[in-house]
Amino acid sequence: MTNIKYKFSSETLEYIEVKQSNNFKIKKIIFYFITSICISFIYFFFYLKIFNSPEEKALQKENEELNRIYLELNKTLTVINNKFAKIEERDDKIYRAIFNIDPLEIRDGGSGGSNKYVHYNNLKNKELVINTAERINKLNEKITIEDKSLADLEKLAYAKQEEMLHIPAIQPVENKDLLRTGSGFGMRFHPILNIYRPHKGLDFVCPKGSEVYATADGKVSSVRWSTTFGKVVEINHGYGYLTLYGHLSEYAVKLRQKIKRGDLIGYVGSSGLSSGNHLHYEVHKNGIPVNPLPYFFSNLSPDDFVKMQMIADSIKQSMD
């Protein structure tokens, strides 16, 4: 149906048809066209605000995956840093202590400056990326320092190979799962005397007859009976070291016998002032009893060292 417009004529008192010019029609068409375009743009703008394009959805999914990977990487770095801290502690408190070398005062390198990670500033999750990069960089610097430290200790060990054979370095009994670990070094409650007193060694809870081994090269300096430790073997290793093995059921060595690390020297028992079958083991340095735990470095990993230390410290009652 044709869209015809009329207007009222006051002269003739009737409606007459309004004739539209071509120019007016063109302007009208252009007006509708521009209005349609504007409305289309408005709809498109709000669509983009509410709904992402397939490309944007793909990028968003990729960013979420990268963010997850970075978070997992940070968790892994935390685990690695914790394990590396144990290696550093072992270096300072065991290896360097054995060679009478002071612990390293500086183990962290420089941060490298804030401009080192400036190329990450345009990333959406730059804080997470920069934090991860910094942690990796610091860990790498600490590894470099520790590598040099261990290299220096290795050179020193080669120079003192003979001395190393005479330093107690293994556990005196089979204890692979660490379940034979008993009360450790320090003040402990005595089960028979019912008093707290210094426990100058480490107990190993073993069945009667379990084999006991020398922890370093040396010479048997004592095979005797002790009121406290029952059947005792002492080995003088030289270089200021002496080890004591108490509460044995039987001896397997003789006085002044030369011993190599790992040689059988006796069997576990409960002789002397003891509440059950176990080995009482002591390490003496220059005549003073010291904690034996740091001297298991030849057959104890850093993780096992920490675990064994926790077990020994948690048992507040000794067996002798």
ABEGO torsion letter per residue (X at the ends): XBBBBBBBBAAAGBBBBBBBBAAAAAAAAAAAAAAAAAAAAAAAAAAAAABBBAAAAAAAAAAAAAAAAAAAAAAAAAAAAAAAAAAAAAAAAAAAAAAGBBBBABABBBAGEAAAAAAAAABAAAAAAAAAAAAAAAAAAAAAAAAAAAAAAAAAAAAAAAAAAABBABBABBAAAGAABBBBBEBBBBAAAGBBBBBABBBBBBBBGBBBBBABBEBBABBBBBAAAEBBBBBBAEGGBBBBBBGBABBABBBGBBBBBGBBAEBBBABEBBAEBBBBBBBBBGGBBBBAAAAAAAABBAAAAAAAAAAAAABABBAX
